[in-house]
Amino acid sequence: KKQDVDLGEYKWLTVCDAENKGVELLLEPNAHEASKAYQAAIYADGLPAQILAVDDLNAEYERLKKAGVHFTKEPFDAGTVLVAILDDTCGNLIQLVQEK
């Protein structure tokens, strides 16, 4: 994590790569009823809440699998890209994609 600011009931929590460079991702609480319904609906339909590009999908898949990450779809060919989908254990599907 990069930033962890206590805001009372919630926190301002961000994560980024190990060197604290590049993209910083803000993790938001899922407290609003509309966001909960949206999250549940796209999860039930198998739609990813987020898509992340990676340089080597198979290497990333193996690394995450060894770390205990559960994938709902193992790497597969989707035409111009390779794709894998993981469950983040918080009610979201995350898609990893690699351009060919």
N, C-alpha and C positions, 0 to 999 in steps of 0.2 A: 504494500500500500504506500501511497505517496502522501496523501493528506488524510487526516482523521480529526475532524473538528466537531466537538460536542455542541449540538444545537438544542439541547434539552431532550425532547422526546425522540428526536432523530439525530443523525450525524451527517456531516459533509464528508463522504468517504470516496477517495479516488484511488485508482490502481494504474500502474503502468509497467513497463518492462523493468528488468532487474537493475539496469543502469540509470533508472529514472530519466530516460530520454524518450523522445517520440510521443506518441499519443497518450494522453491521460484520460482515463475513462471514469466518469462519475457514476457511482452506483446509487440509484434512487430507491427510496422506500416504496413499497406497493401498498399504499394505505387507502387510496381512493377506490370506491366500489366500481367505477367505470373501468379503471385500469385492471382491477382483479378479474372482471368479466372478460375483458379483451384478452388478457394473458391466458385465461383458462380456455377460451375459444380457439385461439391460434395454436395452443399446445395440443388440444384435442384433435385439431385438423392436421397436425404434424408440420405446421409452418414454423420456421425459425424466427425468433424474436430479434436475432442479430446475425449478421454474416461477417466473418473475418477472413481476410485474405492471408494466405501463408505461402512461403516459397517452396516448401517441400511437404506436401500433404501426408504422404506415407510416413515420413520421419516424425512429423508432428503427431500423427495418429498413434504410432508406436510409443512415443514418449508419454503422451497423455494416458494411453491405455495402461502402461506400466505404473503410472501414478494413481491408478484406480478410477479414472474417468470412465463413465458408462456412455457408450455410443449407441444411439438408436439406429444409425445407419453407418455401416463400415464404408471405407472409401469406395466410390464408384465413379464410373465415367459418365459425364453428363454432356457429351458433345465437345464444346470448346473448353470445358473445365473439368477438374476432378473435384468431388464433393464428399464430405463426411458430415454427419450430424451427431452432436452430443447433447446430453441432458445435463444442465448445470445444477441440478438438485434443488433449484429454487422455483421450479415451475416454468422454466424456459428451455427451448431448444436453441442451440447455437450451431450455425452452419459454418464449417471451414471450407474454403474454396481455394483451389490452385489453378491458375491459368496454364494451359498446355503450351 
